[in-house]
C-alpha cells in the first residue's frame, strides 16, 4: 500500500535531515563563540536550527548553500544571548553611570575568533604571508627577507591568501 506522507512527517524528516547535516559543524563553530560553554553552545545550535525550521525559504537550495546562513544566524543568536545576560545591570544613581563602559567588546572578540578560524583554513604558506604583511605590518620586501623567499612569491601568496581568506569567511557567514 502506497501512503502519502503526512505534512508533519515530512517536516520531521526535513528537520532531522537539517540536524544530521549541520548540527556538528554548527556546534563546533558555536562552541568557539561561547568560550567552550557546551550548554550555551547547545542552546544556540537548537535556536539556530529552530530559526531555520521557522524560515523554510532559507532552506531552498536555489538560494545558495545553507551553512553560511546557519553560521550567521548562530553568530547573531550567540550575540543576542550574551547581550541579554548583560542587558540589565544593577541600578545605580546618576553618579555610577559615568563608570559604565559603553562597548562590551563582544563584537571585536567574535570577529577575532572568526578571523582566526578562517586563517586556520588557509595553507601555511598563505597564512604566513598574510600574518607577516597584514598583522606584523611588514612590507612585501621585509616579509620576503624574514621568510627567505623572493618578494614576488610573497606578493603572490598574499594575493591568493586573501582570496582564500575571503572564501573561508564567506563559508562562515561573513558577507563581503
C-alpha positions as CSV (number, residue, x, y, z in Angstrom):
1,X,0.0,0.0,0.0
2,X,1.5,3.4,-1.0
3,X,0.6,6.0,1.6
4,X,1.4,9.7,1.1
5,X,3.4,11.1,3.9
6,X,1.7,13.5,6.2
7,X,2.9,17.1,6.3
8,X,4.0,16.6,10.0
9,X,6.1,13.5,9.0
10,X,7.7,15.5,6.1
11,X,8.5,18.4,8.5
12,X,10.0,15.9,11.0
13,X,12.1,14.3,8.2
14,X,13.3,17.7,6.9
15,X,14.2,18.8,10.5
16,X,16.0,15.5,11.1
17,X,18.0,15.9,7.8
18,X,18.8,19.5,8.8
19,X,20.1,18.3,12.2
20,X,22.1,15.4,10.7
21,X,23.7,17.6,8.0
22,X,24.6,20.7,10.0
23,X,24.5,20.2,13.8
24,X,28.1,19.0,14.3
25,X,29.9,21.8,12.3
26,X,27.5,24.3,13.7
27,X,28.1,23.1,17.3
28,X,31.9,23.3,16.7
29,X,31.6,26.9,15.5
30,X,29.3,28.0,18.3
31,X,31.4,26.3,20.9
32,X,34.2,28.7,20.0
33,X,31.9,31.6,20.1
34,X,30.7,30.7,23.6
35,X,34.2,30.3,25.0
36,X,33.8,26.5,25.3
37,X,30.5,26.6,27.2
38,X,28.8,23.4,25.9
39,X,25.4,24.2,27.4
40,X,25.2,27.6,25.9
41,X,26.5,26.2,22.6
42,X,23.8,23.6,22.5
43,X,21.2,26.2,23.2
44,X,22.5,28.4,20.4
45,X,22.5,25.4,17.9
46,X,19.0,24.5,18.9
47,X,17.8,28.0,18.5
48,X,19.6,28.3,15.1
49,X,18.0,25.2,13.7
50,X,14.6,26.3,15.1
51,X,15.1,29.5,13.1
52,X,15.9,27.5,10.0
53,X,12.7,25.5,10.5
54,X,10.7,28.6,11.0
55,X,12.1,30.1,7.8
56,X,11.7,27.4,5.2
57,X,12.6,29.9,2.4
58,X,16.2,29.8,3.7
59,X,16.3,26.0,3.1
60,X,15.7,26.5,-0.6
61,X,18.8,25.2,-2.5
62,X,18.2,27.7,-5.2
63,X,19.1,30.5,-2.7
64,X,22.6,29.0,-2.3
65,X,24.3,27.0,0.4
66,X,22.6,26.8,3.7
67,X,25.6,26.6,6.0
68,X,26.7,30.3,5.7
69,X,23.2,31.3,6.6
70,X,23.1,29.0,9.6
71,X,26.5,30.3,10.8
72,X,25.3,33.9,10.5
73,X,22.1,33.1,12.4
74,X,24.2,31.2,15.1
75,X,26.5,34.1,15.5
76,X,23.6,36.5,15.9
77,X,21.9,34.2,18.4
78,X,25.1,33.9,20.4
79,X,25.5,37.7,20.5
80,X,21.8,38.2,21.4
81,X,22.1,35.7,24.3
82,X,25.3,37.3,25.5
83,X,23.7,40.8,25.4
84,X,20.5,39.5,27.1
85,X,22.6,38.4,30.0
86,X,24.4,41.7,30.1
87,X,21.3,43.8,29.4
88,X,20.1,44.6,33.0
89,X,23.0,46.0,35.1
90,X,22.3,46.8,38.7
91,X,20.5,50.1,39.1
92,X,22.6,52.9,40.4
93,X,22.3,56.6,40.8
94,X,23.5,59.0,38.1
95,X,26.9,59.1,39.6
96,X,27.6,55.4,38.7
97,X,26.6,55.8,35.1
98,X,29.8,57.6,34.2
99,X,31.8,54.5,35.2
100,X,29.9,52.1,32.9
101,X,31.7,51.1,29.7
102,X,29.6,51.5,26.5
103,X,31.4,48.9,24.5
104,X,31.2,45.3,25.7
105,X,33.8,44.1,23.3
106,X,31.8,41.1,22.2
107,X,31.8,42.1,18.5
108,X,35.5,42.5,18.4
109,X,36.0,39.2,20.2
110,X,33.7,37.4,17.9
111,X,35.4,38.9,14.9
112,X,38.8,37.8,16.2
113,X,37.5,34.2,16.7
114,X,36.0,34.2,13.2
115,X,39.1,35.5,11.5
116,X,41.4,33.2,13.5
117,X,39.2,30.2,12.5
118,X,39.2,31.3,8.8
119,X,43.0,31.8,8.9
120,X,43.3,28.2,10.1
121,X,41.7,27.0,6.9
122,X,44.4,28.5,4.8
123,X,47.6,26.8,3.7
124,X,50.6,27.5,6.0
125,X,52.3,29.5,3.2
126,X,49.3,31.8,2.6
127,X,48.7,32.2,6.3
128,X,52.4,33.0,6.9
129,X,52.4,35.6,4.1
130,X,49.3,37.3,5.4
131,X,50.5,37.3,9.0
132,X,53.8,38.9,8.1
133,X,52.3,41.6,5.8
134,X,49.0,42.5,7.5
135,X,49.4,41.6,11.1
136,X,53.1,42.2,11.6
137,X,52.9,45.3,9.4
138,X,55.9,44.4,7.2
139,X,56.3,45.5,3.6
140,X,56.5,42.8,1.0
141,X,60.3,43.2,0.8
142,X,60.6,42.9,4.6
143,X,58.4,39.9,4.7
144,X,60.4,38.3,1.9
145,X,63.6,38.8,3.9
146,X,62.1,37.3,7.0
147,X,60.6,34.4,5.1
148,X,63.7,33.8,3.0
149,X,61.7,33.8,-0.3
150,X,61.5,36.3,-3.3
151,X,59.3,39.4,-2.9
152,X,57.3,38.2,-5.9
153,X,56.4,35.0,-4.1
154,X,55.3,37.0,-1.1
155,X,53.0,39.1,-3.3
156,X,51.6,36.0,-5.0
157,X,51.0,34.3,-1.6
158,X,49.3,37.4,-0.2
159,X,47.1,37.8,-3.3
160,X,45.9,34.1,-3.2
161,X,45.9,34.1,0.6
162,X,43.4,37.0,0.6
163,X,41.2,35.2,-2.0
164,X,41.2,32.0,0.1
165,X,40.5,34.0,3.3
166,X,37.6,35.7,1.6
167,X,36.1,32.3,0.7
168,X,36.8,30.9,4.2
169,X,34.9,33.9,5.7
170,X,32.0,33.6,3.3
171,X,31.7,29.9,4.3
172,X,31.4,31.1,7.9
173,X,28.6,33.5,7.0
174,X,30.5,36.7,6.6
175,X,29.3,38.8,3.7
176,X,31.9,40.8,1.8
